[in-house]
Amino acid sequence: MGVIKRQTIKGSIYSYLGVAVGFLVTIISIKLLSSEQIGLTAILVAVSGLYSQFSTLGFTKVIERLFPYFRDNDKNHNGFLFFTLAVGFIGFVISLITFFILKPYIIESNQAKAPLLVEYIWYLVPLIFFRMFTLMLDSYNKMLFDATTGTILTDFVFRVGTLLLLGAFFLQWINYPVFVFGYVFFLSFPAIYLTGLLIYRKQFNVQPKLDFITPPLRKEMFGLSIFGIIGGVSSVALKQVDTVMVGAYTNLNLTGIYANLFFFGTVVLIPSVALGKISSTIIANAWKENDIETIKDIYFKSSINQLFASLLIFILIITNLHNVYKLLGSEYLGTEWVIILISLSNLIVASTGSSVQIIGTSHKYKIQTYSLGVLVLLAVVFYMIFIPVWGITGAAIGSLLSVSGASLMRVFYLKRNMNLFPYRLIHLKCLAFGIIAFAVGEIIPAFDNFIIDLFIRCSAICAVFVGLCYFFPVSTDLTQIANKFLKQIRILK
């Protein structure tokens, strides 16, 4: 757990720095850009995300599960990177063909309600290419026990770049077309950087070693890729299809509003993103060694640690909604339930710990693929029912039912088929402390001054929740970190 803890903490730090920058980006975007312009960037991210995931042809699943069998630094990992890049190029060509086939329909259906999308549709081509290779190279890099670089690039560097672009736009150094070009560049930058990093570390050897792949291994790689396509696209679809369908049923204006609100809800999930990237590497090796005790330990600790961190963020967001809407402005009034429902959905997901990584790296990975495919279909049905009736609130309801439902089904499956279960009575203790902290945040009267209100409310909630979780321990990792911090404080004194 030492490697997991160090990289999770490091990844979380950059993720939260990225959230802080992302918060500024969201607020400044609202002030400088129209909702339609914000909606365009949201659609570009969502559509390219779906296409780029398909373009990997499921090979990220092969990397995640089979790389430990290729791992041999002296032999350049037996030509594994060559297969990774070759599959990526093939997948991109297939995606490009489908893009050209669908392009006339996309233009025709969006000509009136989303003219900006029609104008900038060609940016999808480089975005699909570079984001696909970001997925491939980041998966490869994290199997080399570097799970933080990808997080830094996607969660922090991208948002800092966007903030700089907004600053240049505000100063009128650039116009909106240049802003969009820069936005696409910073979305594409992780692939470029990861390539350079792997070359620098002498891990970018593309010499093939075809004789290493035996017929049984080739068969397993092919099977993993097939299920990886379904599972990968389904996983991304669960996260992005709501944005795409909001755009399809409404317009870019409401899509932009939904994207900004969605940002606040996804903050809850950040601790699990950092942990998931490195834990999958450790879990894959544990499955290889049939080390069930390590998997059980990671499952429980990831669940309680993520619940602690995500629950605190959830409470801070919900008790400060009045402050959030002071920043967002009157255009966003009446949309509170979007943030609440998305935050609740992500809290449930976080509480399930490393369930995704455990199933995804196990011999039962196919079950996850099947379930994700079914859930995507259900999600689309939910969105088709709820969005026309309740608009963006309906999209949030659909997201809650589909995303959190998928997570709880994984927990049920692991319990029934592998006798692995993340929840214990200590989880209830953590929830009870959360309810107390929430009550404290709610009884504090609202102050006219935004900064004073935010500081007092957040400080009180953090003091109560963290204090209770420390003095009545819910997590050994939390206790160790707190003790180390308190020891350093005493040394300084």
PyMOL commands that set and color helices and strands:
alter all, ss='L'
color gray80, all
select helices_A, chain A and resi 2-32+35-55+59-70+73-110+115-119+121-142+148-170+176-200+210-212+215-249+252-288+292-319+321-328+330-332+336-351+355-360+365-390+392-418+425-443+450-471+476-492
alter helices_A, ss='H'
color red, helices_A
deselect
rebuild
show_as cartoon
